[in-house]
């Protein structure tokens, strides 16, 4: 189970780091074709979401891998699960079911990591 949790953490970290870097560095106009929800938010809010996803993705791996404050790994997973709930609310409001589906999968994986790392397979 520990190996499976690491695999999920690595996949989630890659997804969140890539998405976070994209949202934190790309101009809003370039993001809009692929992420239509960006229209509803200011540039600062989109950047904040990107930085949160970037830091959360790093938090899934670095604390556990370095052994420095490993409790931050399940905390990062919990925070990313909350971000996915908020993202799903935005997609529901905008009537974007495919976005909700992606958020649901990422939520479940994040919640699984949080559960596993807070529980039996903690560091």
C-alpha positions as CSV (number, residue, x, y, z in Angstrom):
1,X,0.0,0.0,0.0
2,X,2.9,2.4,0.8
3,X,4.2,1.9,-2.8
4,X,0.7,2.6,-4.2
5,X,0.4,5.7,-2.2
6,X,3.8,6.9,-3.5
7,X,2.7,6.3,-7.0
8,X,-0.6,8.2,-6.5
9,X,1.4,11.1,-4.8
10,X,3.8,11.3,-7.8
11,X,1.0,11.3,-10.3
12,X,-0.9,13.9,-8.4
13,X,2.2,16.0,-7.8
14,X,3.0,16.0,-11.6
15,X,-0.6,17.0,-12.4
16,X,-0.8,19.8,-9.9
17,X,2.7,21.2,-10.5
18,X,2.1,21.3,-14.2
19,X,-1.3,22.9,-13.9
20,X,0.0,25.3,-11.2
21,X,2.9,26.5,-13.3
22,X,0.7,27.0,-16.3
23,X,-1.8,29.1,-14.3
24,X,0.8,31.1,-12.5
25,X,2.9,32.0,-15.5
26,X,0.6,32.2,-18.6
27,X,-1.3,35.3,-19.5
28,X,-5.1,35.1,-18.9
29,X,-5.8,35.4,-22.7
30,X,-3.6,32.3,-23.4
31,X,-5.4,30.3,-20.7
32,X,-8.9,31.1,-21.7
33,X,-9.2,28.8,-24.8
34,X,-8.3,25.7,-22.7
35,X,-9.7,26.9,-19.3
36,X,-12.8,28.9,-20.0
37,X,-13.5,29.3,-16.3
38,X,-10.6,31.8,-16.2
39,X,-13.0,34.4,-17.6
40,X,-14.9,34.5,-14.3
41,X,-11.8,35.4,-12.2
42,X,-9.2,38.2,-12.0
43,X,-5.6,37.6,-13.1
44,X,-4.5,37.7,-9.4
45,X,-7.0,35.0,-8.5
46,X,-5.9,32.8,-11.3
47,X,-2.3,33.3,-10.3
48,X,-3.2,32.5,-6.6
49,X,-4.8,29.3,-7.7
50,X,-1.8,28.4,-9.8
51,X,0.6,29.0,-6.9
52,X,-1.6,27.0,-4.5
53,X,-1.6,24.1,-6.9
54,X,2.1,24.4,-7.4
55,X,2.9,24.4,-3.7
56,X,0.4,21.7,-3.0
57,X,2.0,19.5,-5.7
58,X,5.4,20.0,-4.2
59,X,4.0,19.4,-0.7
60,X,2.9,15.9,-1.8
61,X,6.4,14.8,-2.4
62,X,9.1,17.0,-0.8
63,X,8.3,16.7,2.9
64,X,8.0,12.9,2.7
65,X,11.0,12.4,0.5
66,X,13.3,14.6,2.5
67,X,12.0,13.6,5.9
68,X,11.7,17.3,6.9
69,X,8.2,17.8,8.4
70,X,6.6,14.8,6.7
71,X,3.2,15.7,8.3
72,X,3.0,18.4,5.6
73,X,2.4,15.7,2.9
74,X,-1.1,14.7,4.1
75,X,-1.9,18.3,4.9
76,X,-1.0,19.2,1.3
77,X,-3.2,16.4,0.1
78,X,-6.1,17.7,2.2
79,X,-5.7,21.2,1.0
80,X,-5.6,20.1,-2.6
81,X,-8.8,18.1,-2.0
82,X,-10.4,21.3,-0.8
83,X,-9.2,23.1,-3.9
84,X,-10.8,20.5,-6.0
85,X,-14.2,20.9,-4.2
86,X,-14.0,24.6,-4.8
87,X,-13.1,24.0,-8.5
88,X,-16.0,21.6,-8.9
89,X,-18.4,24.2,-7.5
90,X,-17.1,26.6,-10.1
91,X,-17.6,24.0,-12.9
92,X,-21.1,23.2,-11.6
93,X,-22.0,26.9,-11.7
94,X,-20.7,27.2,-15.2
95,X,-22.5,23.9,-16.3
96,X,-19.2,22.2,-17.3
97,X,-19.7,18.5,-16.4
98,X,-16.3,17.4,-17.8
99,X,-14.6,19.8,-15.5
100,X,-16.5,18.4,-12.5
101,X,-15.5,14.9,-13.5
102,X,-11.8,15.8,-13.6
103,X,-12.1,17.6,-10.2
104,X,-13.9,14.5,-8.7
105,X,-11.1,12.2,-9.8
106,X,-8.4,14.5,-8.4
107,X,-10.4,15.0,-5.2
108,X,-10.7,11.2,-4.7
109,X,-7.0,10.7,-5.3
110,X,-6.0,13.6,-3.0
111,X,-8.4,12.4,-0.3
112,X,-6.9,8.9,-0.6
113,X,-3.4,10.2,-0.1
114,X,-4.6,12.3,2.9
115,X,-6.3,9.2,4.4
116,X,-3.4,6.9,3.9
117,X,-0.7,9.3,5.1
118,X,-2.6,10.5,8.1
119,X,-3.5,6.9,8.9
120,X,-1.7,3.6,8.9
121,X,0.9,4.4,6.3
122,X,2.1,7.7,7.7
123,X,5.7,8.6,7.8
